[in-house]
């Protein structure tokens, strides 16, 4: 594993809910990251935002880590949940709330 | 460089020949699309896996020359 993959792995496994995003939860720099942040806030989830714009290694590393080409990426209890489309779909169907409750994080 | 909707559809159908693909150009700029992809190949796969199948059909263009593709995937309805 590369250093950046190890770093990502540690973030994902040591935080219950992590959102890799462009910008920060307070100031998202992309509409998709903003939309996902809003959904998590709406559900009252405490999450850690990791700004991929701070490092090119991280920006590429997170895409390689899960073989997922886009950002944002949501991880809950070490598992990749999806990007903004999947999070939106799961939110609308109520699945996201249920999943977060099942995992004991909201 | 932007991609045309026809290119996106062609790449998806090369990888998923049975797919029914519906693409909308959201901003009219050839850079922001929404695609609805229906294929029996998605059966038994999680949403993440279904999206990964579409991304892999696009052969690395997603996140590169294709900036935004809002994706919805589903399995064809069973005929009664």
Backbone of each chain as ProteinMPNN parsed JSONL, in Angstrom:
{"seq_chain_A": "XXXXXXXXXXXXXXXXXXXXXXXXXXXXXXXXXXXXXXXXXXXXXXXXXXXXXXXXXXXXXXXXXXXXXXXXXXXXXXXXXXXXXXXXXXXXXXXXXXXXXXXXXX", "coords_chain_A": {"N_chain_A": [[0.845, -1.201, 0.0], [0.542, 2.221, -0.801], [1.853, 5.244, 0.758], [-0.106, 7.218, 0.843], [-2.42, 5.745, 0.477], [-2.386, 4.241, 2.796], [-2.722, 6.253, 4.639], [-5.293, 7.168, 3.983], [-6.747, 4.841, 4.451], [-6.465, 4.639, 7.196], [-7.85, 6.943, 8.028], [-10.438, 6.31, 7.169], [-10.987, 4.07, 8.663], [-10.72, 4.869, 11.29], [-12.583, 6.766, 11.836], [-16.073, 7.184, 12.327], [-17.852, 8.245, 10.399], [-16.896, 9.475, 7.357], [-16.349, 11.981, 4.994], [-14.955, 12.373, 1.964], [-14.178, 15.154, 0.207], [-14.575, 18.067, -1.963], [-13.342, 20.973, -0.802], [-14.501, 22.17, 2.408], [-16.716, 20.982, 5.065], [-17.908, 23.309, 6.029], [-17.449, 25.107, 4.001], [-18.055, 24.09, 1.162], [-16.583, 23.321, -2.029], [-17.69, 22.547, -4.352], [-20.59, 21.638, -6.151], [-21.581, 19.021, -5.89], [-20.269, 17.988, -3.672], [-21.243, 19.796, -1.831], [-23.982, 19.224, -1.819], [-24.01, 16.651, -0.759], [-22.934, 17.115, 1.776], [-24.988, 18.697, 2.831], [-27.065, 16.829, 3.022], [-26.071, 15.055, 4.955], [-25.852, 16.808, 7.124], [-28.527, 17.482, 7.408], [-29.557, 15.08, 8.293], [-28.47, 15.045, 10.733], [-25.968, 13.951, 11.23], [-22.802, 13.414, 12.639], [-19.817, 14.093, 11.124], [-16.58, 13.58, 9.626], [-14.993, 15.794, 7.509], [-12.896, 15.539, 4.737], [-10.729, 17.399, 2.947], [-10.035, 17.103, -0.326], [-8.829, 18.795, -2.039], [-6.625, 19.793, -0.901], [-4.399, 18.346, -1.46], [-2.778, 16.897, -4.204], [-1.969, 14.26, -4.311], [-3.663, 13.079, -2.504], [-6.109, 13.597, -3.721], [-5.97, 12.049, -6.049], [-5.353, 9.666, -4.827], [-7.607, 8.904, -3.312], [-9.379, 8.244, -5.276], [-8.205, 5.988, -6.356], [-8.202, 4.331, -4.174], [-10.769, 3.217, -3.721], [-11.428, 2.521, -6.247], [-13.045, 4.379, -7.564], [-14.18, 6.989, -9.497], [-14.88, 9.595, -8.873], [-15.501, 12.515, -6.804], [-17.604, 13.801, -4.297], [-16.908, 11.194, -1.78], [-18.418, 8.939, 0.33], [-17.861, 7.382, 3.424], [-18.817, 4.974, 5.786], [-18.298, 3.641, 8.903], [-15.955, 2.379, 7.994], [-16.732, 1.424, 5.535], [-17.315, 1.883, 2.052], [-19.875, 3.911, 0.966], [-20.953, 5.394, -1.178], [-21.035, 7.732, -3.974], [-22.133, 11.106, -4.714], [-24.545, 10.761, -6.143], [-25.534, 8.232, -5.356], [-25.755, 8.595, -2.61], [-27.702, 10.591, -2.564], [-29.881, 9.225, -3.735], [-30.249, 7.202, -1.854], [-30.861, 8.736, 0.331], [-33.303, 9.9, -0.432], [-34.931, 7.667, -0.575], [-35.033, 6.902, 2.003], [-33.345, 4.995, 2.859], [-30.758, 5.707, 3.592], [-30.917, 6.986, 6.081], [-31.86, 4.869, 7.599], [-29.732, 3.054, 7.338], [-27.677, 4.462, 8.604], [-28.711, 4.579, 11.144], [-28.817, 1.862, 11.753], [-26.121, 1.335, 11.863], [-25.499, 2.704, 14.044], [-24.705, 5.406, 14.076], [-26.245, 7.662, 13.793]], "CA_chain_A": [[0.0, 0.0, 0.0], [1.307, 3.47, -0.807], [1.673, 6.039, 1.974], [-1.389, 7.93, 0.818], [-3.463, 4.735, 0.686], [-2.363, 3.918, 4.235], [-3.296, 7.395, 5.356], [-6.729, 7.129, 3.714], [-7.263, 3.659, 5.137], [-6.527, 4.975, 8.615], [-8.956, 7.907, 8.203], [-11.696, 5.623, 6.933], [-11.229, 3.068, 9.711], [-10.701, 5.42, 12.647], [-13.713, 7.688, 11.995], [-17.335, 6.513, 11.99], [-18.385, 8.765, 9.13], [-15.918, 10.354, 6.716], [-16.69, 12.42, 3.643], [-13.872, 12.963, 1.167], [-14.924, 16.161, -0.538], [-13.861, 19.253, -2.426], [-13.661, 22.014, 0.165], [-14.759, 21.708, 3.776], [-18.157, 20.971, 5.347], [-18.359, 24.686, 6.213], [-17.343, 25.811, 2.722], [-17.832, 23.156, 0.049], [-16.095, 24.003, -3.239], [-18.265, 21.89, -5.527], [-22.009, 21.397, -5.901], [-21.85, 17.643, -5.481], [-19.798, 17.883, -2.284], [-22.158, 20.592, -1.031], [-25.25, 18.511, -1.706], [-23.814, 15.52, 0.148], [-22.794, 17.715, 3.106], [-26.33, 19.113, 3.276], [-27.841, 15.644, 3.395], [-25.553, 14.566, 6.245], [-26.258, 17.781, 8.145], [-29.968, 17.351, 7.575], [-29.821, 13.866, 9.077], [-27.855, 15.219, 12.046], [-24.82, 13.052, 11.359], [-21.491, 14.002, 12.873], [-18.885, 13.454, 10.199], [-15.328, 14.259, 9.362], [-14.791, 16.143, 6.108], [-11.493, 15.591, 4.331], [-10.668, 18.222, 1.736], [-9.073, 16.504, -1.255], [-8.146, 19.849, -2.803], [-5.388, 20.166, -0.21], [-3.243, 17.579, -1.945], [-3.007, 16.149, -5.436], [-1.803, 12.839, -3.978], [-4.899, 12.649, -1.848], [-7.184, 13.678, -4.715], [-5.848, 10.862, -6.888], [-5.302, 8.488, -3.943], [-8.942, 8.467, -2.889], [-10.01, 7.606, -6.448], [-7.615, 4.658, -6.49], [-8.473, 3.535, -2.955], [-12.014, 2.464, -3.869], [-11.73, 2.394, -7.667], [-14.224, 5.231, -7.769], [-13.503, 8.085, -10.193], [-15.375, 10.944, -8.579], [-15.553, 13.029, -5.44], [-17.337, 13.236, -2.969], [-17.034, 9.779, -1.45], [-18.841, 8.787, 1.725], [-17.516, 6.124, 4.093], [-19.415, 4.805, 7.112], [-17.716, 2.486, 9.617], [-14.944, 1.713, 7.178], [-17.264, 0.917, 4.27], [-17.679, 2.874, 1.047], [-21.323, 3.943, 0.745], [-21.2, 5.823, -2.544], [-20.79, 9.118, -4.322], [-23.272, 11.973, -4.426], [-25.798, 10.221, -6.714], [-26.021, 7.121, -4.528], [-26.157, 9.168, -1.32], [-28.971, 11.273, -2.819], [-30.904, 8.209, -3.967], [-30.486, 6.517, -0.575], [-31.52, 9.699, 1.215], [-34.686, 10.057, -0.868], [-35.708, 6.45, -0.313], [-35.04, 6.634, 3.442], [-32.348, 3.952, 3.142], [-29.552, 6.267, 4.214], [-31.238, 7.191, 7.484], [-31.947, 3.538, 8.192], [-28.396, 2.476, 7.386], [-26.919, 5.179, 9.628], [-29.261, 4.147, 12.433], [-28.373, 0.476, 11.957], [-24.698, 1.337, 12.203], [-25.365, 3.406, 15.314], [-24.005, 6.682, 13.946], [-27.169, 8.807, 13.738]], "C_chain_A": [[0.883, 1.255, 0.0], [1.025, 4.246, 0.48], [0.304, 6.704, 2.0], [-2.538, 6.943, 1.027], [-3.534, 4.345, 2.157], [-3.021, 5.025, 5.033], [-4.826, 7.406, 5.203], [-7.381, 5.991, 4.493], [-7.445, 3.95, 6.627], [-7.682, 5.955, 8.898], [-10.312, 7.194, 8.156], [-12.037, 4.689, 8.099], [-11.277, 3.66, 11.108], [-11.784, 6.484, 12.869], [-15.0, 6.977, 11.569], [-17.863, 6.939, 10.626], [-17.373, 9.76, 8.554], [-16.413, 10.704, 5.321], [-15.444, 13.033, 3.003], [-14.552, 13.894, 0.172], [-14.005, 17.26, -1.072], [-14.294, 20.41, -1.541], [-13.898, 21.398, 1.536], [-16.266, 21.674, 4.016], [-18.716, 22.394, 5.512], [-18.368, 25.449, 4.889], [-17.027, 24.836, 1.595], [-17.467, 23.924, -1.226], [-16.689, 23.397, -4.51], [-19.695, 21.531, -5.178], [-22.314, 20.004, -5.38], [-21.421, 17.425, -4.035], [-20.746, 18.64, -1.358], [-23.469, 19.866, -0.776], [-25.126, 17.361, -0.697], [-23.66, 16.009, 1.592], [-24.157, 18.091, 3.675], [-27.164, 17.939, 3.741], [-27.382, 15.133, 4.759], [-25.951, 15.511, 7.376], [-27.745, 17.645, 8.46], [-30.317, 16.15, 8.452], [-29.163, 13.939, 10.463], [-26.669, 14.301, 12.299], [-23.558, 13.862, 11.645], [-20.518, 13.308, 11.938], [-17.612, 14.266, 10.063], [-15.235, 14.544, 7.865], [-13.294, 16.187, 5.814], [-11.44, 16.304, 2.98], [-9.593, 17.689, 0.776], [-8.325, 17.564, -2.067], [-6.84, 20.273, -2.14], [-4.17, 19.444, -0.756], [-3.608, 16.792, -3.197], [-2.888, 14.647, -5.208], [-3.082, 12.279, -3.38], [-6.044, 12.596, -2.861], [-7.155, 12.463, -5.635], [-5.967, 9.598, -6.025], [-6.676, 7.98, -3.557], [-9.682, 7.817, -4.054], [-9.489, 6.177, -6.623], [-8.035, 3.736, -5.347], [-9.708, 2.657, -3.122], [-12.35, 2.202, -5.337], [-13.017, 3.15, -7.99], [-13.712, 6.559, -8.313], [-13.897, 9.486, -9.756], [-15.369, 11.245, -7.082], [-16.834, 13.851, -5.355], [-17.444, 11.702, -2.879], [-17.352, 9.671, 0.039], [-18.489, 7.394, 2.252], [-18.171, 6.094, 5.468], [-18.865, 3.523, 7.715], [-16.792, 1.684, 8.702], [-15.425, 1.249, 5.821], [-17.621, 2.058, 3.329], [-19.179, 2.805, 0.781], [-21.641, 4.355, -0.683], [-20.78, 7.263, -2.758], [-22.083, 9.904, -4.164], [-24.586, 11.432, -5.002], [-26.407, 9.149, -5.819], [-26.504, 7.65, -3.18], [-27.516, 9.853, -1.463], [-30.115, 10.264, -2.959], [-31.276, 7.514, -2.647], [-31.19, 7.44, 0.421], [-33.0, 9.786, 0.866], [-35.539, 8.841, -0.534], [-35.776, 6.132, 1.181], [-33.998, 5.604, 3.87], [-31.139, 4.481, 3.914], [-29.765, 6.434, 5.715], [-31.24, 5.854, 8.227], [-30.552, 2.936, 8.377], [-27.568, 3.134, 8.49], [-27.398, 4.777, 11.025], [-28.785, 2.729, 12.76], [-26.921, 0.422, 12.407], [-24.433, 2.121, 13.488], [-24.637, 4.735, 15.23], [-24.943, 7.885, 13.806], [-28.479, 8.449, 14.433]], "O_chain_A": [[1.867, 1.32, 0.737], [0.075, 3.941, 1.202], [-0.36, 6.751, 3.036], [-3.524, 7.274, 1.686], [-4.621, 4.143, 2.699], [-3.775, 4.775, 5.974], [-5.554, 7.626, 6.17], [-8.431, 6.163, 5.112], [-8.442, 3.56, 7.235], [-8.398, 5.807, 9.888], [-11.197, 7.437, 8.977], [-13.199, 4.534, 8.473], [-11.813, 3.036, 12.024], [-11.893, 7.04, 13.962], [-15.015, 6.255, 10.572], [-18.266, 6.111, 9.81], [-17.042, 10.761, 9.19], [-16.842, 9.833, 4.564], [-14.947, 14.07, 3.443], [-15.401, 13.467, -0.61], [-12.838, 17.368, -0.694], [-15.466, 20.787, -1.527], [-13.539, 20.248, 1.785], [-17.022, 22.274, 3.251], [-19.871, 22.648, 5.171], [-19.199, 26.333, 4.683], [-15.892, 24.757, 1.126], [-17.969, 25.021, -1.472], [-16.24, 23.701, -5.615], [-19.987, 21.162, -4.04], [-23.192, 19.822, -4.536], [-22.116, 16.762, -3.265], [-21.025, 18.196, -0.244], [-24.002, 19.888, 0.334], [-26.025, 17.132, 0.113], [-24.189, 15.396, 2.519], [-24.447, 17.84, 4.844], [-27.886, 18.034, 4.734], [-28.205, 14.815, 5.618], [-26.34, 15.067, 8.456], [-28.16, 17.689, 9.618], [-31.253, 16.201, 9.251], [-29.285, 13.012, 11.264], [-26.398, 13.92, 13.437], [-23.281, 14.862, 10.983], [-20.401, 12.083, 11.951], [-17.573, 15.464, 10.345], [-15.383, 13.635, 7.048], [-12.524, 16.799, 6.554], [-12.036, 15.854, 2.002], [-8.397, 17.812, 1.039], [-7.313, 17.268, -2.703], [-6.045, 21.01, -2.724], [-3.038, 19.878, -0.542], [-4.629, 16.106, -3.235], [-3.604, 13.856, -5.822], [-3.518, 11.173, -3.7], [-6.846, 11.663, -2.855], [-8.204, 11.908, -5.964], [-6.582, 8.608, -6.42], [-6.898, 6.772, -3.481], [-10.519, 6.938, -3.846], [-10.239, 5.273, -6.992], [-8.201, 2.53, -5.528], [-9.706, 1.494, -2.718], [-13.439, 1.715, -5.643], [-13.94, 2.617, -8.606], [-12.889, 7.205, -7.664], [-13.311, 10.466, -10.217], [-15.25, 10.358, -6.237], [-17.128, 14.567, -6.312], [-17.983, 11.033, -3.761], [-16.656, 10.23, 0.886], [-18.776, 6.377, 1.62], [-18.093, 7.062, 6.223], [-18.953, 2.452, 7.114], [-16.857, 0.456, 8.656], [-14.636, 0.737, 5.028], [-18.164, 3.077, 3.755], [-19.695, 1.751, 0.41], [-22.494, 3.749, -1.333], [-20.25, 7.923, -1.863], [-23.03, 9.419, -3.545], [-25.64, 11.63, -4.399], [-27.609, 9.142, -5.554], [-27.534, 7.212, -2.668], [-28.379, 9.717, -0.596], [-31.182, 10.437, -2.37], [-32.449, 7.272, -2.364], [-31.998, 6.998, 1.238], [-33.854, 9.752, 1.752], [-36.729, 8.969, -0.246], [-36.483, 5.211, 1.591], [-33.788, 5.363, 5.059], [-30.578, 3.797, 4.769], [-28.907, 6.071, 6.518], [-30.697, 5.729, 9.325], [-30.235, 2.383, 9.43], [-26.846, 2.457, 9.221], [-26.605, 4.65, 11.958], [-28.401, 2.436, 13.892], [-26.538, -0.419, 13.221], [-23.3, 2.196, 13.961], [-24.014, 5.159, 16.203], [-24.472, 9.018, 13.711], [-29.389, 9.275, 14.497]]}, "seq_chain_B": "XXXXXXXXXXXXXXXXXXXXXXXXXXXXXXXXXXXXXXXXXXXXXXXXXXXXXXXXXXXXXXXXXXXXXXXXXXXXXXXX", "coords_chain_B": {"N_chain_B": [[-11.521, 18.401, -22.609], [-14.699, 17.937, -23.949], [-17.302, 15.418, -23.924], [-19.546, 13.823, -26.22], [-23.067, 13.082, -25.895], [-23.738, 10.89, -27.418], [-21.312, 9.529, -27.635], [-20.929, 8.74, -24.983], [-23.078, 7.021, -24.631], [-22.409, 5.065, -26.501], [-20.017, 3.969, -25.452], [-20.998, 2.868, -23.067], [-22.769, 0.978, -24.047], [-21.064, -0.707, -25.407], [-19.841, -2.077, -23.356], [-21.982, -3.018, -21.897], [-24.098, -4.6, -23.512], [-26.894, -5.01, -23.533], [-27.946, -2.79, -22.465], [-30.277, -0.187, -21.72], [-30.058, 3.074, -22.408], [-30.352, 6.317, -21.267], [-29.69, 9.57, -21.84], [-29.166, 12.819, -20.617], [-28.263, 16.114, -21.404], [-27.299, 18.236, -19.117], [-26.551, 20.927, -18.776], [-26.203, 21.874, -21.271], [-23.662, 22.166, -22.169], [-22.085, 20.127, -22.987], [-20.707, 18.87, -20.99], [-21.825, 18.318, -18.565], [-23.734, 15.794, -17.614], [-26.657, 13.703, -17.219], [-27.326, 10.352, -16.68], [-29.38, 7.567, -17.246], [-29.294, 4.241, -16.717], [-30.289, 1.095, -17.688], [-29.97, -2.266, -17.131], [-29.758, -5.807, -17.418], [-27.47, -6.894, -16.52], [-26.872, -5.781, -14.136], [-28.062, -7.172, -12.185], [-28.191, -8.566, -8.957], [-26.052, -7.075, -8.078], [-24.546, -4.583, -5.981], [-25.459, -1.09, -5.523], [-23.165, 0.468, -5.635], [-21.431, -1.259, -6.996], [-22.807, -1.432, -9.424], [-22.615, 1.182, -10.402], [-19.86, 1.297, -10.622], [-19.488, -0.474, -12.708], [-20.503, 0.954, -14.869], [-18.78, 3.158, -14.832], [-16.391, 1.841, -15.415], [-16.92, 1.058, -17.984], [-16.669, 3.452, -19.229], [-14.038, 3.782, -19.341], [-12.031, 5.205, -17.761], [-12.568, 7.828, -18.445], [-14.417, 9.139, -16.946], [-14.49, 11.645, -14.532], [-12.334, 12.694, -15.67], [-12.012, 13.729, -18.768], [-14.698, 13.699, -18.895], [-16.598, 15.503, -16.958], [-18.896, 15.622, -15.257], [-21.261, 13.266, -14.537], [-24.243, 12.459, -13.676], [-25.539, 9.653, -12.24], [-27.858, 7.037, -12.621], [-28.777, 3.799, -11.945], [-30.437, 0.774, -12.886], [-32.284, -2.334, -12.772], [-33.905, -4.163, -15.387], [-37.502, -4.212, -15.342], [-39.2, -7.151, -14.357], [-40.963, -9.106, -16.727], [-44.435, -9.703, -16.513]], "CA_chain_B": [[-12.323, 18.106, -23.8], [-16.017, 17.407, -23.583], [-17.746, 14.221, -24.639], [-20.939, 13.937, -26.651], [-23.969, 12.091, -25.307], [-23.673, 9.687, -28.25], [-20.095, 8.814, -27.241], [-21.157, 8.115, -23.673], [-23.981, 5.898, -24.851], [-21.684, 4.03, -27.234], [-19.104, 3.292, -24.515], [-21.763, 2.062, -22.109], [-23.349, -0.175, -24.755], [-19.986, -1.65, -25.733], [-19.575, -2.895, -22.182], [-23.246, -3.599, -21.437], [-24.83, -4.569, -24.784], [-28.359, -4.997, -23.4], [-28.342, -1.619, -21.68], [-31.096, 0.905, -22.226], [-29.347, 4.238, -21.889], [-31.043, 7.581, -21.507], [-28.739, 10.597, -21.404], [-29.594, 14.211, -20.752], [-27.203, 17.113, -21.262], [-27.957, 19.08, -18.106], [-26.245, 22.361, -18.875], [-26.043, 22.225, -22.675], [-22.26, 22.506, -22.42], [-21.334, 18.923, -23.326], [-19.808, 18.55, -19.876], [-22.599, 17.905, -17.393], [-24.786, 14.908, -18.09], [-27.305, 12.739, -16.337], [-27.601, 9.134, -17.433], [-30.151, 6.512, -16.616], [-28.86, 3.023, -17.392], [-31.033, -0.085, -17.253], [-29.351, -3.449, -17.715], [-29.9, -7.04, -16.637], [-26.145, -7.213, -15.963], [-26.778, -5.215, -12.779], [-28.767, -8.046, -11.246], [-27.361, -9.134, -7.891], [-24.935, -6.184, -7.734], [-24.895, -3.425, -5.164], [-25.46, 0.157, -6.298], [-21.779, 0.873, -5.864], [-20.901, -2.111, -8.072], [-23.473, -1.059, -10.681], [-22.0, 2.421, -10.891], [-18.486, 0.98, -11.026], [-19.548, -1.111, -14.036], [-20.67, 2.026, -15.859], [-17.53, 3.93, -14.866], [-15.339, 1.098, -16.103], [-17.271, 1.118, -19.405], [-16.205, 4.749, -19.742], [-12.582, 3.609, -19.475], [-11.198, 6.245, -17.164], [-12.918, 9.195, -18.848], [-15.186, 9.757, -15.864], [-13.588, 12.35, -13.621], [-11.305, 13.315, -16.488], [-12.635, 14.561, -19.805], [-16.121, 13.783, -18.568], [-16.556, 16.094, -15.616], [-20.022, 15.311, -14.391], [-22.28, 12.369, -15.055], [-25.112, 11.987, -12.604], [-25.825, 8.303, -12.696], [-28.876, 6.204, -11.984], [-28.753, 2.484, -12.579], [-31.477, -0.137, -12.406], [-32.456, -3.617, -13.456], [-35.202, -4.117, -16.091], [-38.643, -4.816, -14.639], [-39.571, -8.492, -14.833], [-42.24, -9.148, -17.456], [-45.368, -10.598, -15.81]], "C_chain_B": [[-13.639, 17.47, -23.389], [-16.334, 16.158, -24.4], [-19.185, 14.416, -25.076], [-21.766, 12.844, -25.983], [-23.902, 10.782, -26.084], [-22.436, 8.855, -27.911], [-20.309, 8.058, -25.93], [-22.017, 6.872, -23.849], [-23.247, 4.732, -25.53], [-20.749, 3.258, -26.284], [-19.872, 2.38, -23.565], [-22.289, 0.811, -22.797], [-22.283, -1.182, -25.201], [-19.761, -2.605, -24.578], [-20.826, -3.637, -21.707], [-24.216, -3.598, -22.621], [-26.351, -4.489, -24.63], [-28.867, -3.687, -22.798], [-29.284, -0.687, -22.436], [-30.545, 2.165, -21.569], [-30.098, 5.498, -22.263], [-30.154, 8.695, -20.96], [-29.316, 11.984, -21.63], [-28.388, 15.118, -20.55], [-27.767, 18.213, -20.359], [-27.75, 20.569, -18.334], [-26.107, 22.824, -20.323], [-24.607, 22.56, -23.045], [-21.417, 21.285, -22.785], [-20.422, 18.465, -22.204], [-20.539, 18.067, -18.634], [-23.801, 17.096, -17.867], [-25.458, 14.17, -16.947], [-27.629, 11.522, -17.186], [-28.412, 8.169, -16.59], [-29.829, 5.235, -17.398], [-29.615, 1.837, -16.806], [-30.41, -1.3, -17.927], [-29.533, -4.652, -16.799], [-28.568, -7.425, -15.993], [-25.994, -6.694, -14.53], [-27.386, -6.133, -11.723], [-27.794, -8.626, -10.212], [-26.191, -8.26, -7.48], [-25.44, -5.054, -6.837], [-24.894, -2.181, -6.045], [-24.051, 0.598, -6.629], [-21.191, 0.048, -7.013], [-21.514, -1.753, -9.419], [-22.844, 0.212, -11.272], [-20.564, 2.159, -11.348], [-18.455, 0.322, -12.405], [-19.688, -0.054, -15.131], [-19.381, 2.84, -15.974], [-16.45, 3.165, -15.637], [-15.631, 1.035, -17.6], [-16.746, 2.411, -20.038], [-14.682, 4.848, -19.746], [-11.77, 4.806, -18.98], [-11.548, 7.666, -17.562], [-13.683, 9.936, -17.758], [-14.219, 10.404, -14.881], [-12.446, 13.008, -14.374], [-11.972, 14.201, -17.519], [-14.15, 14.669, -19.614], [-16.225, 14.253, -17.123], [-17.691, 15.592, -14.733], [-21.029, 14.423, -15.103], [-23.075, 11.872, -13.851], [-25.676, 10.653, -13.063], [-26.954, 7.674, -11.897], [-28.869, 4.882, -12.705], [-29.907, 1.653, -12.034], [-31.539, -1.377, -13.279], [-33.796, -3.56, -14.182], [-36.293, -4.772, -15.254], [-38.925, -6.192, -15.233], [-40.895, -8.398, -15.598], [-43.174, -10.105, -16.727], [-45.747, -11.805, -16.677]], "O_chain_B": [[-13.664, 16.559, -22.561], [-15.71, 15.887, -25.426], [-19.96, 15.089, -24.397], [-21.237, 11.815, -25.562], [-23.995, 9.7, -25.504], [-22.496, 7.626, -27.898], [-19.923, 6.897, -25.791], [-21.727, 5.813, -23.293], [-23.442, 3.569, -25.176], [-20.705, 2.028, -26.322], [-19.448, 1.257, -23.291], [-22.268, -0.278, -22.225], [-22.571, -2.369, -25.353], [-19.519, -3.794, -24.782], [-20.737, -4.746, -21.18], [-25.058, -2.707, -22.731], [-27.029, -3.954, -25.507], [-30.073, -3.498, -22.639], [-29.111, -0.435, -23.628], [-30.562, 2.309, -20.346], [-30.436, 5.717, -23.426], [-29.895, 8.755, -19.758], [-29.875, 12.284, -22.685], [-27.59, 14.912, -19.636], [-28.603, 19.012, -20.781], [-28.656, 21.374, -18.116], [-25.917, 24.012, -20.584], [-24.348, 23.158, -24.09], [-20.193, 21.376, -22.883], [-19.458, 17.741, -22.45], [-19.929, 17.469, -17.748], [-24.75, 17.633, -18.439], [-24.903, 14.033, -15.857], [-28.151, 11.655, -18.293], [-28.166, 7.982, -15.399], [-30.068, 5.164, -18.603], [-29.589, 1.598, -15.599], [-30.329, -1.359, -19.154], [-29.471, -4.538, -15.574], [-28.541, -8.192, -15.031], [-25.096, -7.118, -13.802], [-27.242, -5.901, -10.522], [-26.717, -9.111, -10.557], [-25.407, -8.655, -6.617], [-26.593, -4.632, -6.924], [-24.395, -2.207, -7.17], [-23.765, 1.042, -7.741], [-20.53, 0.592, -7.897], [-20.826, -1.766, -10.44], [-22.582, 0.298, -12.472], [-20.108, 2.729, -12.34], [-17.519, 0.527, -13.177], [-19.065, -0.156, -16.189], [-18.943, 3.171, -17.076], [-15.692, 3.751, -16.409], [-14.703, 0.967, -18.407], [-16.424, 2.451, -21.226], [-14.117, 5.879, -20.112], [-10.929, 5.342, -19.701], [-10.921, 8.615, -17.092], [-13.623, 11.16, -17.646], [-13.247, 9.782, -14.453], [-11.679, 13.782, -13.802], [-12.444, 15.292, -17.199], [-14.792, 15.6, -20.102], [-15.971, 13.494, -16.188], [-17.466, 15.185, -13.594], [-21.578, 14.791, -16.141], [-22.638, 10.989, -13.113], [-26.227, 10.548, -14.158], [-27.0, 7.764, -10.67], [-28.945, 4.835, -13.933], [-30.306, 1.802, -10.879], [-30.942, -1.455, -14.352], [-34.743, -2.972, -13.661], [-36.051, -5.753, -14.551], [-38.892, -6.376, -16.45], [-41.823, -7.707, -15.176], [-42.761, -11.204, -16.356], [-46.522, -12.658, -16.243]]}, "name": "protein", "num_of_chains": 2, "seq": "XXXXXXXXXXXXXXXXXXXXXXXXXXXXXXXXXXXXXXXXXXXXXXXXXXXXXXXXXXXXXXXXXXXXXXXXXXXXXXXXXXXXXXXXXXXXXXXXXXXXXXXXXXXXXXXXXXXXXXXXXXXXXXXXXXXXXXXXXXXXXXXXXXXXXXXXXXXXXXXXXXXXXXXXXXXXXXXXXXXXXXXXXX"}
